[in-house]
Amino acid sequence: MADPLSISTGIVSLVVPALHGARLLLTDVHKIIDAPEAIGRLGEDVDSVYANLTVLQNIEAPVWDSLGTVVAEHAKATITSCKLACDTIRLDIQQWTGTSPGENVSWRDRVTVGFFKEHHLRAASSQMQTHKLTLGSLVGTATLYSSLRGSHLTEDLRSGIVSQQNCTVAAIESIQTQVAVVERSLAEVRSSSSESSANEEDVDMEAAIGQIEELMEVLQSSQTLLRELLSKYQTKDIEKVCAANRPTQITFGRNYRGMQMGINHGSITWNSDR
């Protein structure tokens, strides 16, 4: 079994560059004047991703231990994918607008969004939305597990469990719907690509197909992590987390005088002053 501290350290080492990438992308997105709706949604999703990553880097080792190695490994893959997505989308925006990092730009004056570029942009936005949903469920479950450790199941905690479980189910259903949408989009782009001539639009076509295929991989990976998170809401797992680090209390009933114990296999020396 992997050492929980090393798992936690490994995750933090991935979160830090992912936060940096998200911050740079946010800066560039916020500098776009008259941005289209897809870019506006992208900025909102990156904001949420940044907030979730910030919480994620503060999750302690015992919580990762409770969530298990499978969740931790998928979490690492998601964080790495998120960082790569931020870098790729940022580069795409700079290429489309023909600007240097940090430069203000009017999207309407600089960018001509054709059929393929529009699909590329939608796929990039959907990819970030997927990371938002996945990281949100991961952070929600990890935060809940942190609250449960060593605690008794109060009504508030029970409500929190049900609420977070429902959020995870909703995320899974949302991604399942998105898979169907992406499959149609990919088929549409591929169909149109066979009709296009060899020109500059070909570059946009190939980039769009690559972005959509990458989105499909992200969706499939997210489904795996979300289903694993959903499995962590089984009663036996919740009870195990609640029992962690809980102090043991022994009651001897009315026989409360003198020295008392359960089972002992060693020698005992005891002096009693009367």
Buried (B, 14 or more C-beta within 10 A) or exposed (E): EEEBEEBBEBBBEBBBBBBBBBEBBBEBBEBBEEBBEBBEBBBBBBBBBBBBBEBBBEBEBBBBBBBBEEBBBBBBBBBEBBBBBBBBBBEBBBEBBEBEEEEEBEBEEEBEBBBBBBBBBBBBBBBBBBBBBBBBBBBBBBBBBBBBBEBEEEEEBEEBBEEBBEBBBEBBEBBEEBBEEBEEBBEEBEEBBEEEEEEEBEEBBBBBBEBBBBBBEBBEBBBBBBEBBBEBBEEEBBEEBBEBEEEEEEEEEEEEEEEEEEEEEEEEEEEEEE
